[in-house]
Amino acid sequence: MNRLSLASLASVSATALLALSVSAHAQTAVPAATTAGATQELHAADKSFIADGTQTVATQRDAARIADSRSTDREVKAFAEQLVADYTKLSNSMRAASPRGVDVPRDDPDAAVLSSINNLRGADFDKTYIEQVALAGQQKTLSAFQAEIASGRDAGLKKAATEGLPVIQADIAKAKELAARKHLAG
């Protein structure tokens, strides 16, 4: 009986040692692959797009939210509602397109831009919002997306910029039309 027990014990020990060895190898292999992806170095244009693009998109989205609550003009409110929808989609698209392991700011609007309109009301608000935010601000967003398309190296980010460009261009055209109807510089 001792022989059978000793043989069984040796077999179980060998099996356990083999399982432990396979488990240890699998555990060390996974972090190495994850670490390699997390330390992926982005091209300067891609880094700039993530930083500048996400900030301008967040600024436009948040300014449009303020416009929706502060403006008394139904056209400005309708324009702002459209921007909130468009720029929320752009923000989500940029976040989804960024490479694994790259930190993308979730909510990093330009505080100076938002504070410049935050305390205004009525016609003063509408004028400032249309000229300084809707027109000038969207030009910054357009520039960030065009720079990524021209110089970016990450395929996912470039695709997000390419797909987002027509949305930004359409919103700029709407902002110009709104400015013209309100007899503002555009």
LINPE-V406674 format. One record per pair of residues at least 12 apart in sequence whose ideal C-beta (glycine too) atoms are under 10 Angstrom apart, sorted by the first residue. I is the first residue (numbers start at 1). J is the second residue. D is the distance in whole Angstrom. If there is no record, write none. Layout:
((I	J	D) (I	J	D))
This chain:
((34	100	9) (34	101	8) (35	101	9) (36	101	9) (37	99	8) (37	100	5) (37	101	5) (37	102	10) (38	99	9) (38	100	7) (38	101	3) (38	102	8) (39	101	7) (40	99	6) (40	100	8) (40	101	6) (40	102	7) (40	154	9) (41	99	10) (41	102	10) (42	98	9) (42	99	7) (42	102	6) (42	152	9) (42	153	8) (42	154	6) (42	157	8) (43	151	8) (43	152	7) (43	153	4) (43	154	7) (43	157	9) (44	151	8) (44	152	10) (44	153	9) (45	147	6) (45	148	6) (45	149	10) (45	150	8) (45	151	4) (45	152	5) (45	153	7) (45	154	9) (45	157	9) (45	158	9) (46	98	9) (46	99	8) (46	102	8) (46	148	7) (46	151	9) (46	152	5) (46	153	6) (46	154	5) (46	156	9) (46	157	5) (46	158	8) (46	161	10) (47	102	9) (47	152	10) (47	154	10) (47	157	10) (48	144	8) (48	147	7) (48	148	8) (48	151	9) (48	152	9) (49	94	8) (49	97	10) (49	98	9) (49	144	6) (49	145	8) (49	147	7) (49	148	4) (49	149	9) (49	151	9) (49	152	6) (49	154	8) (49	157	6) (49	158	9) (49	160	9) (49	161	7) (50	94	7) (50	95	9) (50	97	10) (50	98	6) (50	99	9) (50	102	7) (50	103	8) (50	104	6) (50	105	8) (50	144	10) (50	148	9) (50	152	10) (50	154	9) (50	157	7) (51	104	9) (51	105	7) (51	108	8) (51	144	9) (52	140	8) (52	141	9) (52	143	8) (52	144	5) (52	145	10) (52	147	8) (52	148	9) (53	90	8) (53	91	9) (53	94	6) (53	104	10) (53	105	10) (53	140	9) (53	141	7) (53	143	9) (53	144	4) (53	145	6) (53	147	9) (53	148	7) (53	157	9) (53	160	9) (53	161	7) (53	164	9) (54	90	9) (54	91	7) (54	94	6) (54	95	8) (54	98	9) (54	104	6) (54	105	5) (54	106	8) (54	107	9) (54	108	6) (54	109	9) (54	144	9) (55	105	7) (55	107	10) (55	108	5) (55	109	7) (55	110	6) (55	113	10) (55	140	9) (55	141	9) (55	144	8) (56	87	9) (56	90	10) (56	108	10) (56	109	9) (56	110	8) (56	113	9) (56	137	7) (56	138	8) (56	139	9) (56	140	5) (56	141	4) (56	142	9) (56	143	8) (56	144	6) (56	145	9) (56	168	9) (57	86	9) (57	87	5) (57	88	9) (57	89	10) (57	90	5) (57	91	5) (57	92	10) (57	93	9) (57	94	7) (57	108	10) (57	109	9) (57	140	10) (57	141	6) (57	144	8) (57	145	9) (57	164	8) (57	168	9) (58	87	8) (58	88	10) (58	90	10) (58	91	6) (58	94	10) (58	105	7) (58	106	8) (58	107	6) (58	108	6) (58	109	4) (58	110	8) (58	114	10) (59	87	9) (59	108	9) (59	109	4) (59	110	4) (59	111	9) (59	112	9) (59	113	5) (59	114	7) (59	133	8) (59	137	6) (59	138	10) (59	140	8) (59	141	8) (60	80	10) (60	83	6) (60	84	9) (60	86	8) (60	87	5) (60	90	9) (60	91	9) (60	109	8) (60	110	10) (60	113	9) (60	133	7) (60	134	8) (60	137	6) (60	138	6) (60	140	9) (60	141	6) (60	168	9) (60	171	8) (61	80	10) (61	83	7) (61	84	6) (61	85	9) (61	86	8) (61	87	4) (61	88	6) (61	89	10) (61	90	8) (61	91	6) (61	107	9) (61	109	7) (62	84	9) (62	87	9) (62	107	8) (62	109	5) (62	110	9) (62	111	10) (62	113	9) (62	114	6) (62	133	10) (63	80	8) (63	83	8) (63	84	10) (63	87	9) (63	109	8) (63	110	9) (63	113	6) (63	114	6) (63	116	9) (63	117	6) (63	118	9) (63	129	7) (63	132	9) (63	133	5) (63	134	8) (63	137	7) (64	76	10) (64	77	10) (64	79	8) (64	80	4) (64	81	7) (64	82	8) (64	83	4) (64	84	5) (64	85	9) (64	86	9) (64	87	7) (64	88	9) (64	129	9) (64	133	8) (64	134	8) (64	137	10) (64	171	10) (65	80	7) (65	81	9) (65	83	9) (65	84	6) (65	87	10) (65	88	10) (65	109	10) (65	114	9) (66	80	8) (66	113	10) (66	114	7) (66	117	6) (66	118	6) (66	120	9) (66	125	8) (66	129	8) (66	133	9) (67	79	8) (67	80	4) (67	81	9) (67	83	8) (67	84	9) (67	117	8) (67	125	7) (67	126	8) (67	128	10) (67	129	5) (67	130	9) (67	133	8) (67	134	8) (68	80	4) (68	81	6) (68	83	9) (68	84	7) (69	125	10) (70	117	7) (70	118	8) (70	119	9) (70	120	7) (70	121	6) (70	122	8) (70	124	10) (70	125	5) (70	126	9) (70	129	8) (71	117	10) (71	120	9) (71	121	9) (71	122	8) (71	123	9) (71	125	6) (71	126	6) (71	129	7) (71	130	10) (72	121	8) (72	122	5) (72	123	8) (72	125	8) (72	126	8) (73	122	8) (73	123	8) (73	125	9) (73	126	5) (73	129	10) (73	130	10) (73	178	9) (73	181	10) (73	182	8) (75	126	9) (75	130	10) (75	174	10) (75	177	10) (75	178	6) (75	181	7) (75	182	8) (76	125	8) (76	126	5) (76	127	10) (76	129	7) (76	130	7) (76	134	9) (76	178	7) (76	182	8) (77	126	10) (78	174	10) (78	178	9) (79	129	9) (79	130	8) (79	134	7) (79	171	8) (79	174	6) (79	175	7) (79	177	9) (79	178	5) (80	129	8) (80	133	10) (80	134	8) (82	170	9) (82	171	7) (82	174	7) (83	133	9) (83	134	8) (83	137	10) (83	138	8) (83	167	10) (83	171	6) (83	174	9) (83	175	9) (85	167	10) (86	164	9) (86	167	5) (86	168	8) (86	170	8) (86	171	6) (86	174	10) (87	138	9) (87	141	8) (87	164	9) (87	167	9) (87	168	9) (87	171	8) (89	163	10) (89	164	8) (89	167	7) (90	141	8) (90	145	9) (90	160	8) (90	161	10) (90	163	9) (90	164	5) (90	165	10) (90	167	7) (90	168	8) (90	171	10) (91	104	9) (91	105	10) (91	106	8) (91	107	9) (91	164	10) (92	160	10) (93	156	10) (93	157	10) (93	159	9) (93	160	5) (93	161	9) (93	163	7) (93	164	6) (93	167	9) (94	144	10) (94	145	10) (94	148	10) (94	156	10) (94	157	7) (94	160	5) (94	161	8) (94	164	8) (95	160	9) (96	156	8) (96	160	8) (97	154	8) (97	155	9) (97	156	4) (97	157	5) (97	158	9) (97	159	6) (97	160	4) (97	161	8) (97	163	9) (97	164	10) (98	154	8) (98	156	7) (98	157	6) (98	160	8) (99	154	6) (99	155	9) (99	156	7) (99	157	8) (100	156	10) (102	154	9) (102	157	9) (104	157	10) (110	133	10) (110	137	8) (110	140	9) (113	132	7) (113	133	6) (113	136	9) (113	137	6) (113	140	10) (114	133	9) (116	128	7) (116	129	9) (116	132	7) (116	133	8) (117	129	5) (117	132	8) (117	133	6) (123	182	9) (126	178	9) (126	182	7) (126	184	8) (127	179	9) (127	182	7) (127	183	10) (127	184	6) (127	185	9) (128	184	10) (129	175	10) (129	178	10) (130	175	7) (130	176	10) (130	178	6) (130	179	5) (130	181	10) (130	182	6) (130	184	5) (130	185	9) (130	186	8) (131	175	9) (131	179	7) (131	182	10) (131	184	6) (131	185	6) (131	186	7) (133	175	9) (134	171	8) (134	172	8) (134	174	8) (134	175	4) (134	176	9) (134	178	7) (134	179	8) (134	184	10) (134	186	9) (135	172	7) (135	175	5) (135	176	7) (135	178	9) (135	179	6) (135	184	9) (135	185	8) (135	186	6) (136	175	10) (137	172	10) (137	175	9) (138	168	6) (138	169	9) (138	171	6) (138	172	5) (138	173	10) (138	174	10) (138	175	6) (138	176	10) (139	168	9) (139	172	7) (139	175	10) (141	164	9) (141	165	10) (141	167	10) (141	168	6) (141	171	9) (141	172	9) (142	164	10) (142	165	8) (142	168	5) (142	169	7) (142	171	9) (142	172	6) (143	168	10) (144	161	8) (144	164	10) (144	168	9) (145	160	9) (145	161	5) (145	162	8) (145	163	10) (145	164	6) (145	165	5) (145	167	9) (145	168	6) (145	169	9) (146	161	8) (146	165	7) (146	168	9) (146	169	10) (147	161	8) (148	160	8) (148	161	4) (148	162	8) (148	164	9) (148	165	9) (149	161	5) (149	162	6) (149	164	10) (149	165	7) (172	186	10))
